[in-house]
Amino acid sequence: MSAEIKVPAVGESISSGIISLWHRQDGDYVRAGDALFTLDTDKVSTEVAAQAAGLVRIKVSADQEVKIGEVVGLLEDAPEPAAAPTASTPVTARAVSVATPVAPAAPAPVTPVALEPQERGVTRKKLSPLRKKISTQLVAAQRNAAILTTFNECDMAAVMKLRADLQESFQAKYGIKLGFMSFFIKAVVEALKSEPQLNSRLDGDELVRNHFYDIGVAVGTERGLIVPVIRDADRKTFPELENDLAYYAKKAREGAITIEDLQGGVFTISNGGVYGSLLSTPILNPPQSGILGMHKIQERPVAINGQVVIRPMMYLALSYDHRVVDGREAVTFLLRVKEAMENPVRLFLGDAK
């Protein structure tokens, strides 16, 4: 008998997708739970696993659009193949004498290699649904919002020292590393409480103010940028935030992010510094009214108490919807983030004002 391989439902509003990759070849044996193919939609990319064991029979090739519920292959009943024996090759050691040094051989003369002329071309590939959705949303954000960006810089010395001092005990107690992002999430929450206009959005001719703090954290994947949301960030401890971040990073790597993971954020943090970016102007994540851009930590000369000293500095960028947020509120928000990051003990103790 054969079991059908069907395209699963991955969200209420999703009716189709593209098989971007088959993880098995036709005729391969799989066990229940093994990854079969990756389904790309305009919202998420999902790895689809085998529901039973058997031989894979592919009916729809990669890069084809498929409907939810469509049969794209079969799993034929078959016994699990026996593992092939591995042969070991004996290695014979040879003694090398160093009593008499051997002169190195003279390098062979290098001559240019004549290559046969060949045709130069290009490769064309359809955009994935997720990439098309990202493109559409980014263009719409710039067209439909009055985006403005304000900048500041943050001295990261204090938070770097605090992390170094606490890292060993933190990791031993909670089983996870203490990173920078959890500090920034805490700082953003405090800044949103100080400047609640950044926690608002336009809905037609109404201004909707959120009284909760679900913070989106942008994550780059091979399939595109996604923004999973850390729920109730104001009520979570540093270990809880770090666990959430690790959980979503793992799901993103495995292509297991769901639509529910991406919905409902009130503000977004994007860290271009992990790629080496020194300064950028992040684009809003609609319908949100603000996004904070983190950047590379770089040692720079700065003036402190009349003296020029070298400090680990990070540029911060806040892009905001000027229809909702005034310049004073945006600048004050960014100052609150800067102040919190430069006094991280207050954040860690939970008494930031």
HELIX and SHEET records of a PDB file:
HELIX    1   1 PRO A  129  ASN A  144  1                                  16    
HELIX    2   2 ALA A  157  TYR A  174  1                                  18    
HELIX    3   3 MET A  181  SER A  194  1                                  14    
HELIX    4   4 PRO A  196  ASN A  199  5                                   4    
HELIX    5   5 ALA A  233  ARG A  235  5                                   3    
HELIX    6   6 PHE A  238  ARG A  253  1                                  16    
HELIX    7   7 ILE A  259  LEU A  262  1                                   4    
HELIX    8   8 GLY A  272  TYR A  275  5                                   4    
HELIX    9   9 GLY A  327  GLU A  342  1                                  16    
HELIX   10  10 PRO A  344  LEU A  349  1                                   6    
SHEET    1   A 4 SER A   2  LYS A   6  0                                        
SHEET    2   A 4 VAL A  71  GLU A  76 -1                                        
SHEET    3   A 4 GLY A  54  ILE A  58 -1                                        
SHEET    4   A 4 TYR A  29  VAL A  30 -1                                        
SHEET    1   B 4 SER A  45  ALA A  49  0                                        
SHEET    2   B 4 ALA A  35  ASP A  40 -1                                        
SHEET    3   B 4 SER A  16  TRP A  22 -1                                        
SHEET    4   B 4 GLU A  65  LYS A  67 -1                                        
SHEET    1   C 6 ILE A 147  ASP A 155  0                                        
SHEET    2   C 6 GLN A 307  ASP A 321 -1                                        
SHEET    3   C 6 GLY A 290  MET A 294 -1                                        
SHEET    4   C 6 PHE A 267  ASN A 271  1                                        
SHEET    5   C 6 ILE A 215  VAL A 217  1                                        
SHEET    6   C 6 VAL A 229  ILE A 230 -1                                        
SHEET    1   D 3 ILE A 147  ASP A 155  0                                        
SHEET    2   D 3 GLN A 307  ASP A 321 -1                                        
SHEET    3   D 3 GLN A 298  ILE A 304 -1                                        
SHEET    1   E 2 SER A 200  ASP A 203  0                                        
SHEET    2   E 2 GLU A 206  ARG A 209 -1                                        
SHEET    1   F 2 VAL A 219  THR A 221  0                                        
SHEET    2   F 2 GLY A 224  ILE A 226 -1                                        
END                                                                             
